[in-house]
Amino acid sequence: MRLNLSDEPVTAELLAESLRRAGSAVVAVNGNSMYPTLQMGWRVYLKPARGEELQVGEIGVFRGSQYLTLHRLVWKERGGAGERLVFRGDYNRLRERVDPAAVIARVVAVEIPGRRKGMERVIAIEPDVLSRFYRFAYGVFSLVRRIVPARRRPAGPPGPIERAARSAFTGLERALSLFLRERR
């Protein structure tokens, strides 16, 4: 989901500077990748955040290749090149691996338009079924990683067990996304 700002790279810098000085910002969203959690035209309230501070399950704003993107943090990968954050839209199956330095904010609330002007509601973003799922899965993974020694396997395509685990994870994601309630 893109933020409803210009696609100029300076926009990200201006928003980051505004967040740093004012401590918050309100912007409109453009796109459907976070449906039903967030919808096009809604306004989101942002607080400054660094990638290292963002928790799995939270919705963050990061600098994309051409514009600012607003997606949910679903995983943190640690490797030889350092940490990478994995984001995904609730309605979008594409995962984006992002450097933590690209994160500039977290979504803390959403303004939902009312049926008439002046009837808008501001609702704090609280953990939903998907954020709980991602936190639980990441917590279990972190615990298992400490207990079970990492095995070195040659680079290449994933094995059958890893493919089955990924398929099960993706299936659970899709099933749980059906339980996201639409805010109106």
Stockholm file with secondary structure:
# STOCKHOLM 1.0

chainA/1-184         MRLNLSDEPVTAELLAESLRRAGSAVVAVNGNSMYPTLQMGWRVYLKPARGEELQVGEIGVFRGSQYLTLHRLVWKERGGAGERLVFRGDYNRLRERVDPAAVIARVVAVEIPGRRKGMERVIAIEPDVLSRFYRFAYGVFSLVRRIVPARRRPAGPPGPIERAARSAFTGLERALSLFLRERR
#=GR chainA/1-184 SS CEESSCSCHHHHHHHHHHHHHHSCEEEEEESSTTTTTSCTTCEEEEEECCTTTCCTTCEEEEECSSSEEEEEEEEEEEETTEEEEEEECTTCCCEEEECGGGEEEEEEEEEECCSSTTCCEEEECCCCHHHHHHHHHHHHHHHHHHHSCCCCCCSSSCCHHHHHHHHHHHHHHHHHHTTCCCCC
#=GC SS_cons         CEESSCSCHHHHHHHHHHHHHHSCEEEEEESSTTTTTSCTTCEEEEEECCTTTCCTTCEEEEECSSSEEEEEEEEEEEETTEEEEEEECTTCCCEEEECGGGEEEEEEEEEECCSSTTCCEEEECCCCHHHHHHHHHHHHHHHHHHHSCCCCCCSSSCCHHHHHHHHHHHHHHHHHHTTCCCCC
//
